Amino acid sequence: MLLIFGVALILNVNTSAATTVGDNVTVDHSSPKVTDVSPAKKAVIKDTSNIQVKFNEKITAGNNLIYLKDGETKISIKKTYSGNTLTITPTNALASGVKYTVFLSRGSVSDLSGNKNVAFSYKFTVSPISVAQMKDGISRAEKFYASNGRLPNTVKYGSNLIPIAKFQKIIATQGLSIKKPKLVASTTSLASIMRAASKFSYSGAASTAEGMIAHGSGDCWAMSDYLYKRMNAAGMKSRILQYSTAYSSRHRSVQYFSNGSWQDAPYRTYFSTNMFNNTQSYGTVIACNV
């Protein structure tokens, strides 16, 4: 019995030692996992000097196939590893109004046991304005289009003027766009367009639609610009003619296309002044949306 007890004691000691000293070592086969990124996923930021990707354990370089892209264009970067963090530093400042993609290919980093990461990617955007400001700018641009038949030249934020082409590129990074809205019911017919125009009086204060709207009055050029843009926005084919009259060598009036021919806008039906009226139905075509 003593012998049996002794054997049992020896077996117990050996089993305990194996667990303590690591005779049955648990081998790490888990891939390092991304736990956080900066800038954040889908973030819209004004600027950043670097991108950080954090893992759930310490890492080192793997195959190093790590990219920062603008669309399909690879951006020059430097990569450093410290603890559980990969830092990606663009060689040059990132451009504004661009959605960037961070991409780590499979095996681009490794943990200290030699396990490779799985492929990982995410996007962020560098932009001078926030998403809320983008949506506000879109609303203002659409209202401008509804009133003027064209997009504004710029979108303003405080003292910052963003050219419309750049603004459209910026909002596209978020899947947004300016919709050229149909005019509301009060401005979708010739009659309603003319009624809206009749509130403006004649003066030399303005020669563009925008100027006439601001001043409440304008000359024949301003009225022609206004009618042409409103008709254009309403989906009507229209044009501006210029010709000589008794009052001016460069008088302008508007025509719209209907029933296969050009028709003069019905100025006399809606205006008390003769200064906007057409005096002839031909001349030099200044603008035409056909």
C-alpha positions in Angstrom: 0.0 0.0 0.0 2.9 2.3 0.8 4.4 1.5 -2.6 1.1 2.3 -4.3 0.8 5.6 -2.4 4.3 6.6 -3.4 3.7 5.9 -7.1 0.5 8.0 -6.9 2.3 10.8 -5.2 5.0 10.8 -7.9 2.3 10.9 -10.6 0.6 13.8 -9.0 3.8 15.8 -8.8 4.7 15.1 -12.4 1.2 16.2 -13.6 1.3 19.4 -11.6 4.8 20.3 -12.8 3.8 19.8 -16.4 1.0 22.4 -16.0 3.2 24.8 -14.0 6.3 24.7 -16.1 4.4 24.6 -19.4 4.9 21.0 -20.5 1.4 21.3 -22.1 2.0 24.8 -23.7 -1.1 26.4 -25.4 0.1 27.5 -28.7 -1.3 30.9 -30.1 -2.9 30.3 -33.5 -5.1 33.4 -33.5 -4.7 36.2 -36.1 -4.1 39.7 -34.7 -7.4 41.6 -34.9 -8.1 45.3 -35.5 -9.7 46.9 -32.5 -9.6 50.6 -33.4 -8.7 53.0 -36.2 -8.0 56.7 -36.4 -9.4 58.6 -38.2 -12.6 56.6 -37.5 -14.4 54.5 -40.1 -16.5 56.8 -42.4 -15.1 59.9 -40.6 -15.2 63.3 -42.3 -12.3 65.3 -41.1 -10.5 68.5 -42.1 -7.0 67.1 -42.0 -4.8 64.4 -40.5 -1.0 63.8 -40.4 -1.3 60.1 -40.0 -3.5 57.0 -39.7 -3.3 54.6 -36.8 -4.6 51.0 -36.8 -4.6 49.3 -33.4 -4.7 45.6 -32.8 -5.6 43.4 -29.9 -2.0 42.4 -29.3 1.5 43.5 -30.1 2.4 43.4 -33.8 5.4 43.6 -36.2 5.8 43.8 -39.9 4.5 41.0 -42.1 4.6 41.2 -45.9 4.1 45.0 -45.5 1.5 45.2 -48.3 -0.3 48.2 -46.8 -1.8 50.9 -48.9 -3.5 54.3 -48.7 -5.5 55.0 -51.9 -7.4 57.8 -53.5 -9.7 55.7 -55.7 -7.3 53.4 -57.5 -4.3 55.8 -57.0 -1.8 54.7 -54.4 -0.6 57.4 -52.0 3.0 57.4 -50.9 3.2 56.4 -47.2 5.6 55.4 -44.5 4.8 52.6 -42.0 5.9 52.2 -38.4 5.1 49.6 -35.7 5.0 50.2 -32.0 3.4 47.8 -29.5 -0.1 47.0 -30.9 -0.2 50.0 -33.2 0.5 50.4 -36.9 1.0 54.0 -37.9 0.6 55.0 -41.6 2.1 58.4 -42.4 1.4 60.0 -45.9 4.6 61.4 -47.4 2.7 64.5 -48.6 -0.3 66.3 -47.1 -3.6 64.7 -48.0 -5.8 66.5 -50.5 -9.1 68.0 -49.4 -12.4 66.7 -50.8 -11.2 63.1 -51.2 -12.4 59.8 -49.8 -9.4 57.7 -48.9 -9.2 53.9 -48.5 -6.8 52.3 -46.0 -6.0 48.7 -47.0 -4.1 46.0 -45.2 -3.6 42.9 -47.3 -3.6 39.5 -45.6 -0.3 38.9 -43.9 0.7 42.5 -44.0 1.3 42.5 -40.2 2.1 39.7 -37.8 1.8 39.1 -34.1 4.8 38.0 -32.0 3.9 34.4 -32.5 4.1 34.7 -36.3 0.3 34.7 -36.9 -0.7 36.9 -39.8 -3.7 39.3 -40.0 -6.7 38.8 -42.2 -7.3 41.4 -45.0 -8.8 44.7 -43.6 -9.9 48.0 -45.2 -11.9 51.1 -44.3 -12.6 54.6 -45.6 -12.5 58.1 -44.3 -12.9 61.5 -46.0 -10.8 64.7 -45.8 -13.1 67.6 -46.4 -13.2 71.4 -45.6 -16.9 71.0 -44.5 -19.0 68.6 -42.5 -21.7 66.3 -43.8 -24.3 68.7 -42.2 -22.7 71.6 -44.1 -22.7 69.5 -47.3 -26.5 68.9 -47.0 -27.1 72.6 -46.2 -25.1 73.6 -49.3 -27.0 71.2 -51.4 -30.3 72.6 -50.3 -29.1 76.2 -51.1 -27.8 75.1 -54.5 -31.1 73.4 -55.4 -33.1 76.5 -54.4 -30.7 78.7 -56.5 -31.2 76.4 -59.4 -35.0 76.5 -59.1 -34.9 80.3 -59.2 -32.2 80.8 -61.8 -32.2 77.7 -64.0 -28.6 77.0 -63.3 -26.3 76.1 -60.4 -24.5 78.8 -58.4 -20.9 79.5 -59.2 -19.9 78.9 -55.6 -21.2 77.6 -52.3 -20.5 79.9 -49.4 -19.6 79.0 -45.8 -18.7 82.1 -43.8 -15.9 83.7 -45.8 -15.0 80.5 -47.6 -16.2 80.2 -51.2 -16.1 76.7 -52.6 -16.3 76.6 -56.5 -19.4 74.6 -57.5 -17.3 71.9 -59.3 -15.2 71.3 -56.1 -18.4 71.3 -54.0 -19.9 68.6 -56.2 -16.7 66.5 -55.8 -16.8 66.9 -52.1 -20.4 65.9 -51.6 -19.9 62.9 -54.0 -17.5 61.4 -51.4 -20.6 60.9 -49.2 -22.8 59.6 -52.0 -24.6 63.0 -52.2 -25.5 65.1 -55.2 -27.3 68.2 -56.2 -30.7 67.4 -57.7 -32.0 69.9 -60.3 -35.5 70.2 -58.8 -38.6 70.7 -60.7 -40.1 74.1 -60.1 -43.1 74.3 -57.7 -46.5 74.5 -59.2 -46.6 78.3 -59.2 -43.6 78.4 -61.6 -44.0 75.4 -63.9 -46.1 77.0 -66.6 -45.5 79.9 -69.0 -48.3 81.9 -67.4 -46.9 81.4 -63.8 -43.4 82.3 -65.0 -44.6 85.5 -66.6 -46.7 86.4 -63.5 -43.6 85.9 -61.3 -41.6 88.1 -63.7 -44.2 90.9 -63.7 -43.4 91.9 -60.1 -40.2 93.4 -61.3 -40.1 96.9 -62.7 -37.9 98.4 -65.3 -34.7 100.3 -64.3 -31.0 100.5 -65.1 -30.1 99.0 -61.7 -29.3 95.5 -63.0 -28.6 93.6 -66.2 -28.7 90.1 -64.9 -31.4 88.0 -63.3 -29.6 87.8 -60.0 -29.2 91.6 -59.9 -32.8 92.2 -60.8 -33.9 89.8 -58.0 -31.7 91.7 -55.5 -32.8 95.2 -56.6 -36.4 94.4 -57.5 -35.9 95.9 -61.0 -33.7 95.7 -64.0 -33.3 96.4 -67.7 -34.4 94.2 -70.7 -31.2 92.2 -70.4 -32.0 91.4 -66.8 -35.6 90.4 -67.7 -34.4 88.3 -70.6 -31.9 86.5 -68.4 -34.6 85.9 -65.8 -37.2 84.5 -68.2 -34.7 82.4 -70.0 -33.4 80.8 -66.8 -36.9 80.2 -65.4 -38.1 78.6 -68.6 -35.0 76.5 -68.8 -35.5 75.3 -65.2 -39.1 74.5 -66.1 -38.0 72.3 -68.9 -39.1 74.7 -71.7 -37.0 75.2 -74.8 -36.2 78.9 -74.9 -33.8 81.5 -76.3 -32.7 85.1 -76.0 -32.7 87.4 -79.0 -30.9 90.7 -79.4 -31.7 93.3 -82.0 -32.0 97.1 -82.5 -35.1 99.2 -81.4 -35.9 102.8 -81.2 -34.7 102.8 -77.6 -31.6 100.6 -77.8 -29.3 99.1 -80.4 -29.0 96.0 -78.2 -32.5 95.3 -77.0 -33.2 91.7 -75.7 -36.3 89.6 -75.5 -37.1 85.9 -75.0 -38.9 83.3 -77.1 -40.0 79.8 -76.2 -40.5 76.8 -78.5 -44.0 75.5 -78.9 -45.9 73.5 -81.6 -42.9 73.3 -83.8 -42.0 77.0 -83.9 -40.5 79.8 -81.8 -43.1 82.0 -80.0 -42.5 85.4 -78.4 -42.9 85.5 -74.6 -46.3 87.3 -73.9 -44.8 90.4 -72.4 -47.8 92.7 -73.2 -50.2 90.4 -71.3 -48.3 90.7 -68.1 -46.3 94.0 -68.1 -47.5 97.5 -67.8 -44.2 98.9 -69.1 -43.2 98.6 -72.8 -39.5 98.5 -72.0 -39.4 94.7 -71.8 -41.6 94.1 -74.8 -40.4 92.4 -77.9 -40.5 94.5 -81.1 -39.5 91.8 -83.5 -39.3 88.0 -83.7 -35.8 87.7 -85.1 -32.3 88.9 -84.3 -29.0 87.5 -83.0 -29.4 84.5 -80.7 -27.6 85.3 -77.5 -28.5 82.1 -75.6 -30.5 79.0 -76.5 -31.0 75.8 -74.6 -32.0 73.6 -77.6 
